[in-house]
């Protein structure tokens, strides 16, 4: 039996094929379809109930449904963006990924933020499920935008969210908010 050295592991990792962040996001989100059908685990229920004072163990089935519905909505946004470009997954380096897919990353980020805004605007404090809905939004937000969230993967390709991008995001979110208010 041969021993594996640190150098061997590093060499093997360097030889591994590159996967775009779009691919990695898709892979992370893919199990959500199966997980939405799985039973709520005691560990997950305990963490959620401990984190949100209005949530009870009896709410966890509803929470799971709402949580995975939101995750799948965001996964659909990602899939729709990937479908616009046959070549966006066929890149071989982080540099290529950052350069060639920058528009896709920006578009996905904007669409994800827009979806969160729409959920927030639809949320009704007087609904009997208001606590479950806000807890699900919060948990999904952490998964995507939190410190350990999916967006953190963009650091691997040194994606820059510029001031121009921020201004565009603000404009789109303001327009979305106005459209919703006008429709009421």
N, C-alpha and C positions, 0 to 999 in steps of 0.2 A: 504494500500500500504506500503510495507516495503522499508526501505532506504538501499541503497547499500553503504557499507563503503569501504575505501581504502583497508582494509585487505581482504574484499570479492573479490575485483577486482584482487588483487595479488594472492589470493588462486585460483581463477578461471583461471588465466593465467598460473599458475604453473601446473594445471591439464590438460591444453590443450595438445594435441598430438604434438610431435616434428616433424618438417618438415626439411629435409636436405636442404642445400643451393642449391643443384642441383634442388630440387623441387621448391624452391623459385624463382630461376632464370627462370625456365620453366614457372612458373605462371606469372612472370612479362613480359616475352616475348610472351606469348600466345595471347594476344589481338592484336598483330601486324598484323596478317592476316586480321582481320576485320578493323583495323584502317587504313590500306593502302587504303581502299576503301572509307573511310569517307572524307567528304569535308575538305579542309584546313580551319582552323578557323582563323578569323582575328587576334586573340591574337598570335597564333603560327606564322602566316605570319609576323606580325609586329616585333616579337622578332627575327626571322631569318633575315629579311631584315635589321633590325637595327644592327645586329651583324656582317653581312658580306656585306661590301660596294659594292661588284660587283653583289649581288643578288637583283633582283627586284621582285615586287609582281607577275608579270607575270611569273616568274621562279618557283613559289611555287608548281605548279602541278608536274613539272619535279623534283624538290627537294624532294617532298613527295614520289614519285615513287622510286627515288634513295635511299633515307633514309630508307624506309621500306624494300627495296630489300636487303640492307646491314644488317639490323636488322634480317631479316629472314634467311639470309645466316649464321649469327652467331648463331641463334636459332637452325638451322639444325646441326651445329657442336655440340652443347650441346646435342641435341636429339640423335645424332649418338654415342656420348660417353655414355650416359645413357643406350642406347640399348646394350652396351657391357657387362652389369652386371645387371642381374635380381634383385639382392639384394641391389643395391646401394641406393635405395630410402626407404628401409625398416629398417632404423636405428632409435633408440629411444632417443638418447642423442647427444648433441653437441660433446662430447668426442668421441663417436663411429663414428660420421660423419667425424670428423677431421682425425681420425686414419684410418678408413676403406675406405674413399673416397679421401684421400690425392692424390693418383695417378690420380684419375679422375679430381680433381681440377687442378692439374698441367698440365695434358694433355689438358684440355679445355683452360686454359690460354695460353698455347703454341700455340694451333691451332687458337685461336682468334687472337693472335699477328701475327701469320703467315698470316692469312687472311688479316689483315690490311696492312702488308708489301706488299702482292700481289696487293691489291688495289692501294697502293702508287706507286708501280712500273709500273702499267698499266696506271696511270694517265698521261694525256698529256696536257701540258700547252697551246698548240695551239688549242685544241678542243673548239668548240663553247660552250660546256657545262662544261668547266673546272671549272668555279666558282661554279656552282651548285654541281659538283662532290666533290670538296674539302670541301665545306660547309657541305655536307651530311656526308662525312668521319669524319669531325671534330665533328659534333653533335653526331654521333654514338659512336665515341671514348669517348666523355664525358659521354655518357650513360653507357658505360661499364667500362671505366678506370678512369673516373673523380673522383673528391673528393666525390661526392654523388653517384657514379656509382655502378654498380652491384658487382664489386669486393669488395667493402666495406663490403658486407655481410659476407665475409670470416673472418672478424675480430670477428664475433660472435662465431666462432668455433676455434679461435686462430690458424688459418692456417698459417704456416710459409713458406714463399718463401725464401729458403736458398740461400747461395752463390753458392752452387752446382746446384740448380735449375736455377739461373741466368746464370751460365756458359752454361748449357744445352740449355737454350733459345737462348743465343747469338750464339751458334754453329748452332742450327737449322735455325735461321734467316739468318746467313751468308751462309749456304748451300742453302737455298731457293733463296736468292739473286743471288748466283752464277749460280744456275740452270736456273733462268730467263734470266740472262745475256748471258749464253751459248746458250740458245734457240733463242736469237735474231739474 
